[in-house]
Amino acid sequence: MEKTKILEPFPMEFLTPSKRVHLGEINKRIFEELNKIDLQTTSMSFRALLKLFYIDKETYINALHVKLKRPTFFLQRLCKDIRTNPFGIHVGNIWQANTCV
């Protein structure tokens, strides 16, 4: 994610059933491909990640929204850091972040 943000689930009436299915398929493909990539050795940027999936930022965020069951906090970080535990006690201090959300 190129910017830290809180994403909330889409209301059911926000998307047509076909759009919800389409975004769900994109979401599944994103997570399957990310599991194949060695993220610790890659220097892939967020924009390169979007190009890998042939999607734009809005579609990426919508694909994340569609699978959420509750509000979720997404941290701004590099692709290689997405598996870093966001609940680590020292993460906020290291990133000099304001964690009062």
C-alpha positions as CSV (number, residue, x, y, z in Angstrom):
1,M,0.0,0.0,0.0
2,E,1.5,3.3,-0.9
3,K,-0.4,5.2,1.8
4,T,-1.5,4.1,5.3
5,K,-5.3,3.9,5.4
6,I,-8.2,2.2,7.1
7,L,-10.4,0.2,4.7
8,E,-14.0,-0.8,5.6
9,P,-16.1,-3.5,4.1
10,F,-18.3,-2.5,1.2
11,P,-22.0,-2.5,2.0
12,M,-23.7,-5.3,0.1
13,E,-25.7,-2.9,-2.0
14,F,-22.6,-0.9,-3.1
15,L,-21.6,-3.5,-5.8
16,T,-23.6,-5.5,-8.3
17,P,-23.2,-9.3,-7.7
18,S,-21.1,-9.6,-10.9
19,K,-18.8,-6.8,-9.9
20,R,-18.4,-8.3,-6.4
21,V,-17.4,-11.7,-8.0
22,H,-15.0,-10.0,-10.4
23,L,-13.2,-8.1,-7.6
24,G,-13.2,-11.3,-5.5
25,E,-11.3,-13.0,-8.3
26,I,-8.8,-10.2,-8.6
27,N,-8.3,-10.4,-4.8
28,K,-7.7,-14.1,-5.0
29,R,-5.2,-13.7,-7.8
30,I,-3.3,-11.0,-6.0
31,F,-2.9,-13.1,-2.9
32,E,-1.9,-16.2,-4.9
33,E,0.7,-14.3,-6.8
34,L,2.1,-12.6,-3.8
35,N,2.6,-16.0,-2.1
36,K,4.7,-17.1,-5.1
37,I,7.0,-14.0,-5.1
38,D,10.0,-14.0,-2.8
39,L,9.2,-10.6,-1.3
40,Q,12.3,-10.5,0.9
41,T,14.6,-10.2,-2.1
42,T,12.4,-8.2,-4.4
43,S,12.6,-4.4,-4.6
44,M,9.2,-4.2,-6.4
45,S,7.3,-0.9,-5.9
46,F,3.6,-0.6,-5.4
47,R,3.3,0.7,-9.0
48,A,5.2,-2.4,-10.3
49,L,2.8,-4.6,-8.3
50,L,-0.2,-2.9,-10.0
51,K,1.4,-3.4,-13.4
52,L,2.0,-7.1,-12.6
53,F,-1.8,-7.6,-12.2
54,Y,-2.8,-5.2,-15.0
55,I,-4.9,-3.1,-12.6
56,D,-5.0,0.4,-11.3
57,K,-4.8,1.6,-7.7
58,E,-8.6,2.0,-7.4
59,T,-9.3,-1.6,-8.6
60,Y,-6.6,-2.9,-6.2
61,I,-8.2,-1.1,-3.2
62,N,-11.7,-2.2,-4.3
63,A,-10.4,-5.8,-4.5
64,L,-9.2,-5.5,-0.9
65,H,-12.4,-3.9,0.2
66,V,-14.6,-6.7,-1.2
67,K,-13.2,-9.4,1.1
68,L,-13.1,-7.5,4.3
69,K,-15.4,-8.5,7.2
70,R,-14.5,-5.6,9.5
71,P,-12.5,-2.3,9.2
72,T,-8.9,-3.1,8.6
73,F,-5.8,-1.0,9.0
74,F,-3.4,-1.1,6.0
75,L,0.1,0.2,6.6
76,Q,2.2,2.1,4.0
77,R,5.2,0.0,3.4
78,L,7.3,-1.6,0.6
79,C,6.2,-4.8,-1.0
80,K,9.1,-6.7,0.6
81,D,7.7,-5.7,4.0
82,I,4.1,-6.9,3.6
83,R,4.7,-10.0,5.8
84,T,6.2,-7.9,8.6
85,N,4.0,-8.2,11.7
86,P,2.1,-4.9,11.9
87,F,1.4,-5.5,15.6
88,G,5.0,-5.6,16.6
89,I,5.6,-3.5,19.7
90,H,8.4,-1.5,18.2
91,V,7.0,-1.0,14.7
92,G,5.4,2.4,15.5
93,N,8.6,3.7,17.0
94,I,10.8,2.5,14.2
95,W,8.6,4.1,11.6
96,Q,8.1,7.2,13.8
97,A,4.4,6.6,13.3
98,N,1.4,8.0,15.2
99,T,-0.5,4.8,16.1
100,C,-3.5,6.6,17.7
101,V,-6.1,5.6,15.1
